Amino acid sequence: STVGALFFALTSCGASAESQGEAYGELQCELNELREEIEDLYDDARKLDQDDEDERAEFADLMKEIYDIQLEIYDIELEMEAIEMSAYDYYADEDEYEDWKEEFEDAREDAYDDCK
């Protein structure tokens, strides 16, 4: 995905803790939106009459949509893991690592708070 390529570029090019924290926070926001969408789809599916042939087809469509969203969630979680792993570039120097993590967390929290 285009988003995946962007985050791969961020993590592989030694991007700053701030930019990676922002990217991570934005991904958290996207995850929340997708999880809410899944909940809504499950709510819709529960309302359907499984004895009605048309509604069974609609149920199947909803389950397919949920599956597709779950795949998106999986991809986002992988991107988040890649961002987290980039912290280990600074692991050799404890002070540098702690500074990186602090910058990362501040930026992540700010980006995440912006989407609430």
Secondary structure by P-SEA (a helix, b strand, c coil): caaaaaaaaaaaacccaaaaaaaaaaaaaaaaaaaaaaaaaaaaaaacccccaaaaaaaaaaaaaaaaaaaaaaaaaaaaaaaaaccccccccaaaaaaaaaaaaaaaaaaaaaac
